[in-house]
Amino acid sequence: MTSADASRPGTTTYRVTVQPKVGQAPWQERDETLRWPFEVTGNGWTATWHHHRPAAGLTHVTGFLTPDFHHSVAGRPGVVTGRVRRLQLIERQARKTGNSHDYVPGTERLTDLGASPDRYWPRWFHFAEHGEIEESGVLVDLDLDDVADDSHRFQAGDVAAHGTDVWVMDDSAPVLLHLDRSHASARLTEYLLPLAFEPPVEPPGYGGSRQLHADSGGCWITCPAEIVRCDLGPPGEVSIRRVTEDGGDFTVDVDGRLFAITQPNPSMRSHDRYGPIRFDPEEFPFRELVGDSLMRVENRETMDLAWDGRKQRGRLDQGKATRATVWTGDSLLTICTPDGSEETVDFGDRTLGRVKWVRPDPFKDPANADIVDPITFRFPYS
C-alpha cells in the first residue's frame, strides 16, 4: 500500500487496522526520512505499508494498493482473490530532471480496456521523452465479495520416495500426503500433522522450508526448528514424534545417516532488523542424528560425505529412484519410476488418515531432573 494524494487515480481512503511489523528495521529515503513497515488490514485484504511515524490500531489511510505478483499464490496467507470488474490503462506526462524520471502531477488520463487487454499492458521498460505521454500502470477494480469461500489448496513443497512409498509435504501447512504404490490401485492418504505452519520458500514453486527424507519405515520431516520422525503404522495411520528442537539450515540423508548442516562458509545475509550483515559459520556446522540427539561431526571425511550428499540432492541417479517430476495444475503430479515409466497421480482424490501423536513428557525426562526437582512441590505425606 502506498500513501498518495486523493486526486490520484485509484486512490481511496481506507479504514484499516495497522500493526507494526515487529523486528523489522525502517528504511531511509534520500531526504533521511525513516519509514517503518506496517501490516495493514482492510475489509477483505491485507497489505504492507511504510510510514514515517509510529502507528497502531484503527485509523484512516489515503492511498492506493499495488499487487505483489511475485508472491501471489491462491490460498496462501495474505493473498487476496477477487473478480476483476474493470481495467483501465493509466497514462501520464513524463518529466525528466537531470537523471531522474517522474511524471507531471495532474496529467493522468484513464482509458478503459476490453476483456483481453494483453497488448495494452504498460510497456514497463519504455521511458518516454520529456513531455511525452507514457503508459504508467493499470487500474484494476476488484470485487472481493464475488469469489468462492477460501479453502486451503495443497501446494507441494518437498517430495521424497523410497520403494513404492512417495511422500509429499505442503510448502507451508502441516499437511503430508502419502502415496502407497504397492497395490494395483495406488492409495493416497492425507495426514494433518500436529506441527506449526512454516514460511514457504520464495518465489512460489521452489518448495518449502520443510524437507523430507524417506526410508523403509516412513520418513523424516525436517526444518530449521525441528526434526520430526514419521513412522508408518497400520494402513491409513502414521505416528509422529519430535526428535530434536533444531534442524540446522538444511538436512541430508546419506545411506541412512541423517545430517543437519548449517552454512559452513562465511557469507553476507539480509537481516530483517539489521539489513545486510556478515554471517560467520558455527564452530561445528555439521551434526549427525544419533539416536535422539544431534552429535557434532569433527571428522573431515564425514563432513565431506555429508556435503557431497547435499550437493547430490536434487540430481539423483535417475535409474535408482522414484521421483516426482512435474506438477500440473492444482492437484496432478507426475511420478517417474526406476523402470523409466511415468505415472500421473490425481492428488485431489485422497482420504484422510489417522495421526498418532507421540509426546514424551519433558518433566519426566531424567535428563531434566536437575531443573525439574527444585521446582517440584511435594506434599509432606505423599
C-alpha positions as CSV (number, residue, x, y, z in Angstrom):
1,M,0.0,0.0,0.0
2,T,1.3,3.5,-1.0
3,S,0.1,6.7,0.6
4,A,-0.9,9.2,-2.1
5,D,-2.9,12.4,-2.7
6,A,-6.6,11.8,-3.0
7,S,-6.7,13.2,-6.6
8,R,-4.5,10.5,-8.0
9,P,-6.4,7.8,-10.0
10,G,-7.1,4.7,-7.9
11,T,-6.6,6.5,-4.6
12,T,-9.1,5.7,-1.9
13,T,-9.4,6.5,1.8
14,Y,-9.5,3.2,3.7
15,R,-10.5,2.5,7.3
16,V,-7.9,-0.1,8.3
17,T,-6.2,-1.8,11.2
18,V,-2.5,-1.0,11.4
19,Q,0.1,-3.1,13.2
20,P,3.9,-2.6,13.1
21,K,6.0,-5.5,11.7
22,V,7.9,-6.3,14.9
23,G,11.6,-6.9,14.5
24,Q,11.9,-5.2,11.1
25,A,14.0,-2.1,10.7
26,P,13.0,1.0,8.8
27,W,14.4,2.1,5.5
28,Q,15.7,5.6,4.9
29,E,14.7,7.8,2.0
30,R,17.1,10.2,0.2
31,D,16.0,13.1,2.5
32,E,16.9,10.9,5.5
33,T,13.2,10.3,6.4
34,L,12.7,7.0,8.1
35,R,9.9,4.7,7.0
36,W,8.8,1.7,9.2
37,P,7.0,-1.3,7.8
38,F,3.4,-2.0,8.9
39,E,0.8,-4.6,8.2
40,V,-2.5,-3.0,7.1
41,T,-5.7,-5.0,7.2
42,G,-8.8,-3.7,5.4
43,N,-12.1,-5.2,4.5
44,G,-11.1,-8.5,2.9
45,W,-7.5,-7.6,2.2
46,T,-4.1,-7.1,3.8
47,A,-1.1,-5.1,2.6
48,T,2.3,-3.8,3.7
49,W,2.6,-0.1,4.3
50,H,5.6,2.1,5.0
51,H,5.1,5.2,7.2
52,H,7.3,7.8,8.7
53,R,5.6,7.8,12.1
54,P,4.7,5.0,14.6
55,A,1.1,3.8,14.2
56,A,-1.1,1.1,15.5
57,G,-4.8,0.3,15.8
58,L,-7.8,1.6,13.8
59,T,-7.1,4.6,11.5
60,H,-7.8,6.0,8.1
61,V,-5.1,5.8,5.3
62,T,-5.4,7.5,1.9
63,G,-3.5,5.8,-0.8
64,F,-3.6,3.0,-3.4
65,L,-2.9,-0.7,-3.4
66,T,-0.3,-2.3,-5.6
67,P,-0.4,-6.1,-6.3
68,D,2.6,-8.3,-5.5
69,F,2.6,-10.8,-8.3
70,H,5.9,-12.3,-7.2
71,H,4.4,-13.8,-4.1
72,S,0.8,-14.3,-5.2
73,V,-0.3,-17.9,-4.8
74,A,-4.0,-18.5,-4.2
75,G,-4.7,-19.9,-0.7
76,R,-1.6,-18.5,0.9
77,P,-1.9,-16.2,3.9
78,G,-2.2,-12.6,2.8
79,V,-3.1,-13.4,-0.8
80,V,-6.4,-11.8,-1.8
81,T,-8.6,-13.2,-4.5
82,G,-11.3,-11.1,-6.3
83,R,-13.2,-10.8,-9.5
84,V,-12.0,-8.2,-11.9
85,R,-14.8,-5.8,-12.7
86,R,-12.9,-3.1,-14.7
87,L,-9.5,-2.5,-16.2
88,Q,-8.2,1.0,-17.1
89,L,-4.9,1.9,-18.6
90,I,-3.1,4.8,-16.8
91,E,-1.1,7.3,-18.9
92,R,0.8,10.3,-17.6
93,Q,3.1,13.0,-19.0
94,A,6.7,12.2,-18.4
95,R,9.1,14.7,-16.8
96,K,12.9,14.4,-16.8
97,T,15.0,16.4,-14.4
98,G,18.7,15.5,-14.6
99,N,18.9,11.8,-14.2
100,S,15.5,11.4,-12.6
101,H,12.4,10.3,-14.4
102,D,8.9,11.0,-13.0
103,Y,5.5,12.4,-14.0
104,V,3.8,15.8,-14.1
105,P,1.2,15.9,-11.4
106,G,-2.4,16.2,-12.7
107,T,-1.7,14.8,-16.2
108,E,-3.2,11.3,-15.5
109,R,-5.7,10.0,-18.0
110,L,-7.6,6.7,-18.0
111,T,-8.7,4.5,-20.9
112,D,-11.0,1.5,-20.4
113,L,-9.6,-1.8,-21.6
114,G,-11.5,-4.7,-23.0
115,A,-11.8,-8.2,-21.8
116,S,-8.5,-9.3,-23.3
117,P,-6.1,-6.4,-22.7
118,D,-2.8,-8.2,-23.0
119,R,-1.4,-6.0,-25.7
120,Y,-2.3,-2.9,-23.8
121,W,-0.3,-3.7,-20.6
122,P,2.1,-0.9,-20.0
123,R,5.5,-1.1,-21.6
124,W,7.3,-1.1,-18.3
125,F,10.8,-0.7,-19.9
126,H,9.9,2.1,-22.2
127,F,10.6,5.5,-20.8
128,A,9.1,8.4,-22.7
129,E,11.0,11.5,-23.5
130,H,10.3,14.7,-21.6
131,G,6.8,16.0,-22.2
132,E,5.6,12.8,-23.9
133,I,2.7,10.7,-22.7
134,E,3.8,7.4,-21.1
135,E,1.9,4.3,-20.1
136,S,2.5,4.0,-16.3
137,G,0.1,1.4,-14.9
138,V,-3.2,-0.4,-15.0
139,L,-6.0,0.4,-12.6
140,V,-7.9,-2.7,-11.6
141,D,-11.3,-2.7,-9.9
142,L,-11.7,-5.9,-7.8
143,D,-14.9,-7.3,-6.3
144,L,-13.7,-9.1,-3.2
145,D,-17.2,-10.5,-2.4
146,D,-17.8,-12.2,-5.7
147,V,-15.4,-15.1,-5.1
148,A,-15.8,-18.6,-3.7
149,D,-15.0,-19.1,0.0
150,D,-11.3,-19.5,0.6
151,S,-10.1,-23.0,1.4
152,H,-6.6,-24.4,1.7
153,R,-5.3,-25.8,-1.6
154,F,-2.4,-28.2,-1.3
155,Q,0.8,-26.6,-2.6
156,A,3.5,-29.1,-3.0
157,G,6.8,-28.5,-1.2
158,D,9.4,-31.3,-0.8
159,V,8.9,-34.8,-2.3
160,A,10.7,-37.9,-1.2
161,A,10.3,-41.6,-2.2
162,H,11.5,-45.0,-1.1
163,G,10.5,-48.1,-2.9
164,T,6.7,-47.9,-3.5
165,D,6.2,-45.1,-1.0
166,V,6.0,-41.5,-2.1
167,W,5.7,-38.6,0.4
168,V,4.8,-35.1,-0.5
169,M,4.8,-32.2,2.0
170,D,2.8,-29.0,1.7
171,D,5.2,-26.0,1.3
172,S,3.8,-24.2,4.3
173,A,0.9,-26.0,6.0
174,P,1.4,-29.1,8.2
175,V,-0.2,-31.4,5.6
176,L,1.6,-34.6,4.5
177,L,0.5,-36.8,1.6
178,H,1.5,-40.5,1.3
179,L,1.1,-42.4,-1.9
180,D,1.3,-46.2,-1.5
181,R,2.0,-47.7,-4.9
182,S,2.4,-51.3,-3.6
183,H,-1.2,-52.1,-4.7
184,A,-2.7,-52.5,-8.1
185,S,-4.6,-49.3,-7.4
186,A,-2.4,-46.7,-5.6
187,R,-3.7,-45.4,-2.3
188,L,-3.4,-41.8,-1.5
189,T,-3.7,-40.6,2.1
190,E,-3.6,-37.2,3.7
191,Y,-2.3,-36.6,7.2
192,L,-2.9,-33.5,9.2
193,L,0.2,-33.2,11.4
194,P,0.5,-31.7,14.8
195,L,3.1,-29.2,13.6
196,A,3.3,-25.5,13.1
197,F,2.9,-23.7,9.8
198,E,6.3,-22.9,8.2
199,P,7.1,-19.9,6.0
200,P,7.0,-21.0,2.3
201,V,10.1,-20.6,0.2
202,E,10.0,-17.6,-2.2
203,P,9.4,-17.4,-5.0
204,P,6.4,-19.8,-5.1
205,G,7.1,-23.1,-6.8
206,Y,10.5,-23.6,-5.2
207,G,9.4,-26.0,-2.5
208,G,9.1,-25.2,1.2
209,S,11.2,-24.8,4.3
210,R,10.5,-28.4,5.3
211,Q,12.5,-31.2,3.8
212,L,11.6,-34.9,3.6
213,H,13.8,-38.0,3.7
214,A,12.1,-41.3,3.0
215,D,13.1,-44.8,4.2
216,S,11.6,-48.2,4.6
217,G,9.7,-47.3,7.8
218,G,8.4,-43.9,6.9
219,C,10.1,-40.5,6.6
220,W,12.0,-37.7,8.4
221,I,10.4,-34.3,8.3
222,T,13.0,-31.5,9.0
223,C,13.1,-27.7,9.1
224,P,15.4,-25.3,10.9
225,A,13.3,-25.5,14.0
226,E,13.0,-29.3,14.4
227,I,13.5,-32.8,13.2
228,V,10.3,-35.0,13.3
229,R,10.0,-38.7,12.8
230,C,7.0,-40.1,10.9
231,D,6.6,-43.8,11.1
232,L,4.2,-45.9,9.1
233,G,1.6,-47.8,11.1
234,P,-1.4,-49.9,10.1
235,P,-3.0,-48.9,6.8
236,G,-4.1,-45.2,6.9
237,E,-2.1,-44.4,10.1
238,V,1.2,-42.8,11.0
239,S,2.9,-41.9,14.3
240,I,4.6,-38.5,14.7
241,R,7.3,-37.8,17.2
242,R,9.5,-34.7,17.6
243,V,13.1,-35.9,17.9
244,T,15.0,-32.6,18.3
245,E,14.2,-28.9,18.5
246,D,16.9,-28.0,16.0
247,G,17.3,-28.9,12.4
248,G,20.1,-26.8,11.1
249,D,19.8,-24.7,7.9
250,F,19.2,-27.9,5.8
251,T,19.4,-31.7,6.2
252,V,20.6,-34.5,4.1
253,D,20.3,-38.3,4.2
254,V,23.4,-40.2,3.2
255,D,22.9,-44.0,3.1
256,G,20.5,-43.9,6.1
257,R,22.6,-41.4,8.1
258,L,20.8,-38.1,8.7
259,F,22.9,-34.9,8.9
260,A,21.9,-31.4,9.9
261,I,24.1,-28.8,8.4
262,T,24.4,-25.0,8.9
263,Q,26.1,-22.8,6.3
264,P,29.7,-23.8,6.7
265,N,31.2,-20.8,4.9
266,P,31.2,-17.0,5.7
267,S,28.6,-15.1,3.7
268,M,26.5,-11.9,3.5
269,R,22.9,-12.2,4.6
270,S,19.9,-9.8,4.6
271,H,18.5,-9.5,8.2
272,D,15.1,-8.0,8.9
273,R,16.4,-6.0,11.8
274,Y,19.9,-5.1,10.7
275,G,19.9,-5.2,6.9
276,P,22.9,-6.8,5.1
277,I,25.2,-8.4,7.7
278,R,28.2,-10.7,7.7
279,F,27.4,-14.3,8.7
280,D,30.1,-16.4,10.2
281,P,29.6,-20.2,10.4
282,E,29.2,-22.0,13.7
283,E,32.2,-23.8,15.2
284,F,30.6,-27.2,14.3
285,P,28.4,-26.7,11.3
286,F,28.0,-30.5,10.7
287,R,26.0,-32.7,13.0
288,E,24.6,-36.2,12.7
289,L,21.5,-37.6,14.3
290,V,22.5,-40.4,16.6
291,G,19.5,-41.8,18.5
292,D,17.5,-38.8,19.5
293,S,20.5,-36.4,19.7
294,L,22.4,-34.3,17.1
295,M,26.1,-35.1,17.6
296,R,28.7,-32.7,16.2
297,V,30.9,-34.1,13.4
298,E,34.6,-33.3,13.6
299,N,35.9,-35.9,11.2
300,R,36.8,-34.3,7.8
301,E,35.9,-37.4,5.8
302,T,32.4,-37.5,7.4
303,M,32.0,-33.8,6.7
304,D,32.9,-34.3,3.1
305,L,30.5,-37.2,2.9
306,A,27.6,-35.1,4.2
307,W,28.5,-32.1,2.0
308,D,28.7,-34.3,-1.1
309,G,25.2,-35.7,-0.2
310,R,24.0,-32.1,0.0
311,K,25.3,-31.3,-3.5
312,Q,23.8,-34.5,-4.9
313,R,20.3,-33.8,-3.5
314,G,18.0,-32.9,-6.4
315,R,20.2,-34.7,-9.1
316,L,19.9,-38.3,-8.0
317,D,20.7,-41.2,-10.4
318,Q,17.5,-41.5,-12.4
319,G,17.9,-45.2,-12.6
320,K,17.8,-45.8,-8.8
321,A,15.0,-43.6,-7.5
322,T,11.3,-42.9,-7.8
323,R,11.0,-39.2,-8.4
324,A,8.3,-36.6,-8.6
325,T,8.9,-34.8,-11.9
326,V,6.1,-32.4,-12.9
327,W,3.2,-30.7,-11.2
328,T,0.3,-30.0,-13.5
329,G,-2.5,-27.6,-12.4
330,D,-3.6,-27.8,-8.8
331,S,-3.6,-31.5,-8.0
332,L,-1.8,-33.6,-10.6
333,L,1.7,-35.0,-10.1
334,T,3.8,-37.0,-12.5
335,I,5.8,-39.8,-10.9
336,C,8.8,-41.3,-12.7
337,T,9.6,-44.8,-11.6
338,P,13.0,-46.7,-11.7
339,D,12.0,-48.6,-14.9
340,G,11.6,-45.3,-16.7
341,S,7.8,-45.3,-16.8
342,E,5.7,-42.3,-15.7
343,E,2.5,-42.2,-13.8
344,T,0.2,-39.3,-13.2
345,V,-1.4,-39.1,-9.8
346,D,-4.5,-37.1,-9.0
347,F,-3.9,-35.6,-5.6
348,G,-7.4,-34.4,-5.4
349,D,-8.6,-37.9,-4.8
350,R,-7.4,-38.7,-1.3
351,T,-8.6,-40.0,2.0
352,L,-7.9,-38.6,5.5
353,G,-5.6,-40.7,7.6
354,R,-5.1,-41.0,11.4
355,V,-2.2,-39.5,13.1
356,K,-0.8,-40.8,16.4
357,W,1.0,-38.1,18.2
358,V,3.8,-39.4,20.5
359,R,4.5,-36.7,23.0
360,P,7.1,-37.5,25.7
361,D,6.6,-35.5,29.0
362,P,9.7,-33.4,29.4
363,F,9.0,-33.1,33.2
364,K,9.5,-36.9,33.4
365,D,12.7,-37.0,31.4
366,P,15.6,-38.0,33.6
367,A,17.8,-35.6,31.6
368,N,15.8,-32.7,33.0
369,A,15.8,-33.8,36.7
370,D,18.3,-31.2,37.8
371,I,15.8,-28.5,36.6
372,V,12.5,-30.1,37.5
373,D,13.3,-31.4,41.0
374,P,14.0,-27.9,42.6
375,I,10.7,-26.5,41.3
376,T,8.5,-29.6,42.1
377,F,6.1,-29.2,45.0
378,R,5.7,-32.4,47.1
379,F,3.0,-32.9,49.7
380,P,4.5,-33.8,53.1
381,Y,2.8,-37.1,53.3
382,S,2.7,-38.1,49.7
